[in-house]
Amino acid sequence: MKLAFFQGGVSSSVSINLSLLATQARNASLANADIIVFPELFLTGYYIADKLVENAETLQGSSSQFVSRVALENNIWIVYGYSEKCEDKYYNSAIVFNKRGELVLNYRKSHLYGDYERKYFTPGDDLPTLFDVEGVKVALLICWEIEVLEMARVVGLMGADLILVPTANTSSFVCDVTVRSRAFENQLFVCYVNKVGYENGMVFCGGSSLVASDGNFVTKAPLIPGHFAPSESEKKQEHHSETTTENPEKYFSLEIAEVNRKDPKLLETSKKNPFFEDRRLTLYKALVT
């Protein structure tokens, strides 16, 4: 399966982001990609406060209808994050359309991060269902959920070969360390698709990637230089901010790579590291208490 992901997007302009989505979906399709993935809250932006509510849309809103047509016209699966309105509640959601433009999954983030997300969103109550793309079993998690180690493990036990993770993250530690660990310890691929650039004082570091089941990068998008894990003093701040003089579009990137589950090296690594088989479930009762 050939996978594409786009690191980019702008703040608070749904129309511009839809245009970006259509352009990148077309570019990915021309490169024979089967699926393209966009970041968390791609349509609206992330750190935009009340505009998350103002720009929220229903599942069948005009944006999803537009993306459905883009998927159909370009014969490509599309995954993207958006702010979902459902009755009087709002969700941090990600939606999946197949090559025929059909809705396959609308997943609501179940593990919200921090007071900011909890102020605007209601957590979802369901695990994502797996979907099949060219023989690859795919799971969908959102941002913080890949850092909650039980989430990656449970979708791995469900049979996922690949986890897609639309995200909006500020620390390269997760991009460089956590994502690779989750892939290796669950013996599956992880595609981590981050925002990049500056949004109302928050710095999204980029560094999106596809990681193979041996924990090695298959491909990686640019990381904002000098943006590493926060220091102790920075951890005391609500958000780490940097100069906003640099043009973030220089870090926009469309990456395309193969998800090859039958690579002999990966199969050998899995054989040597049978994490699932060697578990002793009777010792883990504290995990469910």
Secondary structure, DSSP 8 states (H G I E B T S, - for coil): -EEEEEE---SS-HHHHHHHHHHHHHHHHHTT-SEEE--TTTTT-SS-TTHHHHT-B-TTSHHHHHHHHHHHHHT-EEEEEEEEEETTEEEEEEEEE-TTS-EEEEEE-SS--HHHHHHH-----S----EEETTEEEEE--GGGGTSHHHHHHHHHTT-SEEEEE-----HHIIIIIHHHHHHHHTSEEEEE--EEEETTEEEEB--EEE-TTS-EEEE--B-TT--S--HHHHTSSS------S-GGGG-EEEEEE--TT-HHHHHHHHH--TTTT--GGG-GGGG-
